Amino acid sequence: MTSWKITLNCGKAEAEAIEHVDPFADWETPPVLLANEPDAHQPDVWEIVAYCELAPSAALIAALQALAPSAQGAAPRIEELGDEDWVTLSQQGLEPISAGRFYVHTSHFPPAEGQVNFVIDAGLAFGTGQHETTLGCLLAIDALGTAGAIFANILDLGTGTGLLAFAAQRVWPHACVTASDIDPIAITVSAENAQLNAVPLGDDTGAVALIVADGMASPALAARAPFDLIIANILAQPLIDMAADIVAGLAPGGTLILSGLLVTQAANVNAAYRAQGMVLAHEAHHDDWAVLVLNKTSIKGSA
């Protein structure tokens, strides 16, 4: 059966909104919608991609255009896919991530034997161009666990889908793990993903607490500090801006995993944290992206 792919340029906020608005809920054969960031170096330029079994009608095109008012009615790109499996095609760009002990996949793929599997179904966590940062953070968590590091109070700052918090909970099952995000929708998504992956939620040891919080200044996070491991996969400038607050929330001798930064931005991010008493323990590059692992010294600026 012939299938179709329709791509429409949009802004980031419009792409995020498709997770929560479904104009095709009552359609007999609704399309599958995905959000995609085609160029990670242009974080405000996104696409809405629709896969469908039938040739796109004028009504479908109009409904898609209504999802992206910033495109000002621009015509979408329409591709006829022939007899290819459109369900499979809708998962393109969502290939599993294998990182040390971890294997992250959509439900379209089977779990990997002998690895810690996480199912994160198709959504904004994939197709964003950020696979390398997720991979790097997972590898850093895995390496710390393999080296015998022990953490009792862990924070995943800006959790997104909850994945990094879940990974930390698997490596340190007796720790208290907190996953926070400024976006309440991200916390809702994280809760759904926790249920999908049988990750216990709550404030007890061995569980993950999900919190809506505007950065480290949030009273909810301040009440849980100091953390002995903070994971922050965000962006370079917010990491620099929050350096003092993040380090203040870290226990002496604690560890930071920082990502969401380009290799070209790593030196500036490292400098901001060095000024707060952090010492770079490890820097890894994955394509254009960097991951920094830093340790806290007792005297600010001593490194």
N, C-alpha and C positions, 0 to 999 in steps of 0.2 A: 504494500500500500504506500502510495506517495505521501510524504510528510513535508512539513514546511517549518522554516525558521524565520522569525521576524525580529529585527534588531532596531531599537530606537535609542538615540542618544538622550541622556538626561543628566540631572545633577545628583549629587550624593544623597541628599535628603529624599529626593523622589525615588531613588533606587531603594533606600532603606524602607520606604513606606510600603513597598509591595509585599513585605512580610506580613502586613497587618491590614491590607485592603485587598479584597478579592472581588473585582467587578464581574467575574465570570462564574460565581458560585452557583447560579441558577442555569448555566448553560448545559446542554445535554452532552457536548464534547468540549469541555473547557481546555484552553491551552495550559501548558506548564510554564510558569514564569520564573525567571532567574535574574538576579542582579549581578553585574560584572563590572569590574574596574579594569579596563583594557591596558592602562599604563599606570603603574604604581607611582611614577614620578609626577603624575597629574591627579592628585587625590580627589579633586572636585569633578573630574570628568568620568561619568559612569554610563552604563548601558542597561536598558531593560531588554531581556531576550525572551521571546515567547516561542515555544515549540507546540505545533498542533498537527492533528491528523488531516484536517480539511484545508482546502485553499482558503487563505485569509479573506474574509468578507469585509465589506465597508464598515459594518458594525464593529467587527473585531479591531480593525485599524483605528477607528474612532475611539474605542474604549482604551486602547493602548496609548493613543495620543493624549487622552485625558489624564493618564497617569504621569505624564511628563509635560506639564505646561511650559516649562522653561524652553522646550524645543520649539514652541510657538507653531505647532501644527506641522512641523517638518515631516516629510514622508519617511517612513521607516524603510530599512533595507530588507527585502524579501528574497529568501532563497528557497528553491524547490530542492528537497533532499532526496528525491527518488524513493527507492524502496528500503532505505536505511532505517534502522530501528530508532525512532525519534526519542524513545525513553532513554536509550543508551546515549544518544547524542546530547540529550539535555543534561547529562552528567559530565560532559566533556569539561576539562579543567578542574574536575573534582576528584582527581586521581588520589588514591590513598597516600598517606604520609607515613613512611617508616623511619623512625628515629630512635635508635638504641632499642630499648625494650618495648617502645610504644609503637602501635599501629593504629592510625586514625583513618577511618573510612566511612563512606556513606552506606546506607543499607543496601545499595545497589551492588556492593562488593562483599564477598565473604570475609569472615575474620581470618587472621593469620595465626596459625598454630604456633604455640610457644611464645607469643608476645602478649603484652598488655593491650587489649583492644578497646578502642573507643569508637562508638558510632555517632557521627555528627552528620545529620542528614542535610541535603542540599539547602543552602541558604547563604546568607551574607558572609559567613565565616570562610566559605570557599569561593573561589572565583574572584577574590579581591586583589590578587597579585601579591598577597602577603604570605604565601606558603613558606618562603624562606625564613621569615621571622618566627613563625610557629615552629618550624623544624628546628631552628637554632635554639629556641627556648626549651623545647622538649629534649634535645640533645644535652643541653646544659643541666637540666633536672636529672636526666639519666646519669650523667657523668658524676654529679655530686653524690647521688645515691650509691653508685658503684664504688666511689672513693671512700665510702663509709661515713659521710657527713650525716649528722643527726640534727634535725630541726623539730622544735616543739610548737612553734607559733608562726604560721606562714600566711602571707598575704599575696593574693593575685590581684594587682591593682589595674583596673581597666580590663576586666575579665573577658568581656565580649560574649563568648559562648560558654565560658566556664571550663574550657578544655585544660588549660594549664593548672588550674586549681585541682581538677580531677586527677591530673597526672601526679601532682605533688601529694595528693591524698593516697594514691596507690603506692608511692615510694616510701612515704612516712605515715603509715596507717594509724599511728598513735598520736599524731600531731593534731592541733586545732588549726583548721584551714579556713581562711576568710577569702571570699571572692567578692570584689566590689566593682561597681561601674556607675558612672554618672547617669547613664541611660536606664530608666526602669524597664524598658523593653528588653535590654540585654540581660537583665536579671531574670525576667520571665523566661527568656529563651534558655538561660543557664539552668533554671529549675526544670524545664522540660528535658534538657539534655541529661541532667542528673538522673532523672527518673528512667530515661532510656538506657542509661549505662549503670543502673543500680548503684549510684553513688549516694551514700547517706547524707542527708541534709540536717543541719542543726548546729547548736553551739557546743556540743560535746566533743571530746577528743575522738578522733577517727571520723569526724563528719566535716562537711563543708557548710559554712554559714554564708548565705547570699545577702548582700547589703547594697542598697542604693546609696552612693556616697559621692560627694563632689570633692574628690582628691583627699589627701592626707589630713586636711584641716577638718574633715567631717568628725563630729563628736563620736559617732558610732565607731569609726576607726581609731580615734584617739583612745577610746576606752579599752580597745583590744591591744594597743601597743604596749611595750615595744615588741616588734616582730623579729625573729632571728633569720627569716628568709623573706625577702620581698621580690616578687616577680612583676615586672612592669614592661609589657609589650605594647608600647603606645606610639609616640612619634618623638623625634629628636627635640624639638623646641619645648613641648610640654615637659619632657624629662629634664631639660635644663632649667626651665622655670620652677619646677617642683623639687629641685635637687636638695635644697635645705630642709624642706618639709619631709621628704622621703627619708633622708639620712637621720633626721631627728626621730623618726618613728622606728628606726632600726636599732636593735640592741647592740651593745658593744661586742665586737667580734662577729657580728651578723654578716649576712651575705646578700648581695643584690644581683639579680639577673635582669639586665636591661636590653630591650630590643625595640624594633620599630624604626630603627635608624639606618640610614645608608652608610656604607663604608666611609664615604667622604665626610660624614658628620660625626664619626666615632671619636675623633680627637677632641672636638669641642664638648661632646657629652662627657667624655672621660675627664677633661679639665674641670668641668663644673663639679663633678663628684670628688675629684682629687682635692679641690679647695674645701670640701666638707669632711676631709679626713678619710676618704675611701682610697683603697689601693687596688689597682687593676690586677686581678689574678689570672684572667684568661680573656682573650679576644678571638672570636671565630668569625669567619666570613662565609656567607652562603650567597653566591652570585653577587649582587650589588649590596647586600644587606649584612649588617654586623650585629653580633651579640656580645655584650660585655658582662663578665662576671667579676664583681668587685667585693672586697672585704673591708669591714669597718675597723679602723684603728681607734685608739682611745683619745688621740689628740687631733683636733681639727687642723687641717692644713699641714700635717706632719709628713705627708708623702710627697 
